[in-house]
């Protein structure tokens, strides 16, 4: 064979072996429709290798990057499209979504301009949420629904907001709308499962998450949800097995990492916690679950000074968090500052709901500090009355998990001294409110607030009772705003503040 003929044959063979860009694009479209966005991205990138200037392919790539939360990648793709002469309202909305993902909510609001479509209002809500302005976010969601009450993505985001705000009746209506608009979609199944879990309907939650896992085997979200359910039911080993399945799909997915850390913490596997989070110290929020798990790992692995600094910051940012208070006291005791440890743990050990761990820590700190309270603390820890109170507190907590509100009231109401304990009263206020006893709930909530007026949770509960019973709007708003100011990162308080400010005057 002549050299020219051989070269032609080789070129023909190479051309035949090269994947057809149109075929890859079709595969990418199919994967996108099936909500397998990782596969869609891989396929459309392959298609663009053979047809780099194809506008439709680049638009699909940008949509896929947005679905995957890749704001930087989407921004780069959208810039290429703009440079290629594409300009449209949809492109501006996509750029706004990329800006939100990149932590630039104000830029997103500017890009949306006067766009009055339902999708634009949905993105405004996301931007306002990122700004921490929950009232404006809820207002945007409602404006969008007025434009198009059957916009699937908008209804989904509204349902998620309502669940965060614990407005479960309204969330249930939104989930029903999702079922009408997209009964088999991943977000429908996941939102229905999330609502069921919040309502204590764990069997229904598991059914929805399992259906999602079967229908979308390439997605990790149903698996991590199932793992969380297993963990809630105390089945840690089963949860670990499910997380391992999720890790095979996407080992670096945030939900996979979060659950890996949580389950390792529960098993006391502190080296796994450390290895999983090492290198993220600079970006960890100290009050987050991962932040506190990492701090505890440092404590358990012999670095108490570092742990003390992290727990101190966590408690400063969220002073009503009992776990950060308990762990800060543990770290203070570990570095030899027993007297400070005793002062730190005292709000927990003094409560009628004090757990054995908190009271034991108080005993150890008091002994180490040679404090005269050590004897009384030890006597209380060893007393039959303490064990009886513990049983009632555990029964009350279990009833809260399954949302058996009369049982919550019965259990906490039998604990001696509950009428002068803000934590017990706040839980009883919630139980009374959910039982339809608004006057009783208000009495409990206001008594808790009297006992601890600077506690964000107590302010929130006093406001919530007023909000949901439709009374004293001015006082309700004042209390809710005060709670939000004390704990601005609390998503439940932020969502309830939005509900309060958007409620009829």
PyMOL commands that set and color helices and strands:
alter all, ss='L'
color gray80, all
select helices_A, chain A and resi 3-17+21-33+37-50+55-67+71-83+89-101+105-112+118-130+134-147+152-164+168-181+186-198+202-215+221-232+236-249+254-266+270-277+289-300+304-317+322-334+338-349+356-368+374-382+384-401+405-413+418-420+422-434+438-451+456-469+473-486+491-502
alter helices_A, ss='H'
color red, helices_A
deselect
rebuild
show_as cartoon
